[in-house]
Amino acid sequence: MKRLVSRLIGFSGFELCRLNDAEQDLQRSWGDGNGGEPFNYKDIQLIKAISAQGHVSMAEARFLSELVRETSPSDAIIEIGTLFGFSTMVMALAKDAGQPLITVDNYSWNPLGMSSAAHRRATGAMLEEARGTLNVQVLAEDKDTFYERFDRSRPVGLFFCDADHRYEATRADLLWAREIGAKIICGHDYHPVHHKDVTRAVDELGGPRRLVGSLFVL
């Protein structure tokens, strides 16, 4: 009997998975899929993955590209908070091909609830070409560990902060960037309603000199 059940599960796959309450609400709000049938479990997971919160908007991506192009090709770019690599790709495409870009994430959180291993694998696949052709280094480690071992004599042209959005963590990230002399210090999710802690940390350090959407420059 166990073998039979296992085989049925193997053949059925996603069809035996149930939507949680939030996903059922999404299913109702999105209406019918192709052919008049409701979106199934797999459809909903893929839609959630592609439209997940945390990505930069088009306006923010253009602004981030402009900031990257203001840097010297000999200076490193550091991103704290890779998530799925969308902002990493924006910066990789805007920078000089040989300019080093280091992106750091410990893969402890993602908006889809993926396991750390799956999250890391998905992001690695997303950035595989950038790693091979555009001098992008993808580090899976805690940011504090990275800070401790970073060579502070190395020039940093741009520091992009988009990791732990709590006040203390955000403030510490921005202060570290100042301490190492990063020439452009910027970050994501400056919003007084949705991200009060990020906004507080940025404001205490002088507030944004430039702001597009929720992408700020100290």
N, C-alpha and C positions, 0 to 999 in steps of 0.2 A: 504493500500500500504506500509506504514512504517513497519508494522508487517511482510509483505512478504519479504521486503528487509532485515530486521533484521534476519529472518530465513535463507535466502539464504547466508548471510554473516556468520552466525553461522555454517552452513553446509560446506561452502567452506573454511573457515579459512585462512590459509596461501596463498591459491591460488589467493586471491583477493589483496594480498600485492604486491607492485611493487618494483623492484630492483632500487636502486639509480645508478647514473652513475658509481661510483667506483665499485659497486657490479656487474654491467653489464660487466665491464672490467674484473673482476675476473672470471665471468662465461665464457667469451670467452677464457681467458688464461688457464682455467682448462679443457676446452674441454667438451666432453660429459660424462654424468654420466652412471649409470648402464642401459643397454639396449639401448644405443645410444641416450637417451633423455638428454637434457641439465639439469644441476643441477637446482632444483627449489629453491624457496625462503627459505624454511625451511632448505634444505640441505646447502645452502650457509651460513645461520646464524649459523648453528651448526659447520661447518668447521671453520668459523671465530672465534667462541668461543673457540674451542679446540686449534687452532693455533695462538691465539691472542698474539700480541707483549707484552713484559714485563716479560715473563717467563724466568727463568734461563735455560741455556743450560745444557747438560749432564755433560760437563767438569766442569762448574761452580757449578753444584749441588754436584759433587764429592768433589770439593774443599771446598764448604760450609759445607759438612758433616765432612770433616777432621777438619775444624776449630771448629765445635761444639764438636767434640770428644776431643779436647784439653782443654775444659772447665771442671771445677769441677762440679759434680752433685749437689752440694749445692748452686751453683751460678745461678742466673736467666739469662735467655736469653730474649732479647728484640728485637722485629722486628717492625720497623716503616714503614708501607706501606704493608698491607696484600694483596691487590688486590683480587685475587681469591684463595689464599692460597697455591699455588704450592711450593713456597720457604718455607712456614710454614711447609708443610708436609715433606719436605726434612730435616729440622732441627728437627722436632718431631721424625722422624724415627732414626736420628743419635744420639740423646741425651739419657741420662738415663731416663727411664720411669717416674721417680718421679721428675725429674728436672723441675722447672717451666719455661714455655715459654709464654711470653706475646706478642701478636701481636696486633697492633693498626692501625686503618684506619677510616677515616671519611666518606668513600664511596662517595666522591664528584666527582670522575673521574674513568672511566674504558674505555678501548679501543673499547668496543662494543657499547658504547652509551646507556647502560642500565640505567634505573632509579636507584636512590640511594637505594630504597626499594628492588628492584629486585636484585641488585648487592649484597646487604647485605644478602638477603635470599639465594642466590646461594653460596656465600662464607661460610655462616653458615652451609649449607648442606654439602659442601665439607669437612669442618673441624669438623663435628659433632662427629665422632668416636674419633678423636684426643683429643677433649675436654673431652670426657667421660673416656678415658683410658690412656692418655699420659700427663696429667696435662698441657694442653694448654688452655690459657685464651684468648678469642677473644673479643677485646674491640672496640666498635663502637663509637669513639669520636675523637675530634680534638687532634692532637699530642701535641700542646702547653698546652692544659688542662691536658693531661696525664703527661707532664713534671712537671707542677706546683704541682701536688698532689703526685708525686712519692716520696717514702721514700728513700732519698739519702744515708741512712745508709745501705741500702740493697745491698749486693754484686752482681755485674753484670758481668757475665763471658764473654758475647758476646753481642754486639750491632750491629744489621744489619739495614742499612739505604737504603730504596728503596721507598721513598714516593715522595714528591714534588721535582722535579728535577731542579727547579730554583736555581741560585747561592746562593742567600741569605738564602733560606730555607735549602738547603743542608749543607751549612757552619754552620748554627745554629744547625742543628741536630748533626753534627759531634762534634761541640764544647760542646754541652750538654753532649754527651757521654764521652768526656774527663773530663768534670767537675765532673761527678759522679764517675769517676774512672773505667769505663768499661775496662776490661782486654784485650779484643779483639774488635777493632772497624773496622767494615767492611761495604761494601755496594755494590750496583749494578750499572751498566751503566757508568763506567768510560770509556769514549770514546771521543777522541778529535774532532771527526767530528760530530757524532750523538748526543752527550750529552756534549756540550762545557761547560755549566754551572757547571755540576757535576765535570768535569775534572778540571776546574779552582778552585773550592772550595777544592778539594782534594789536588791539587798541592800547593795551598797556605798554607795548613796545613802540608806540608812536603812530599807530594806525596805518592804513594803506595809503601809499603815495599814488598808486595807480590801482584801478579796480575795474575789471570787466566781468560782468556776471558775479560770480562768487570767487573769482581768481584774483588774488591780491598780490601786490608788491610792496614790501616794507620800505 
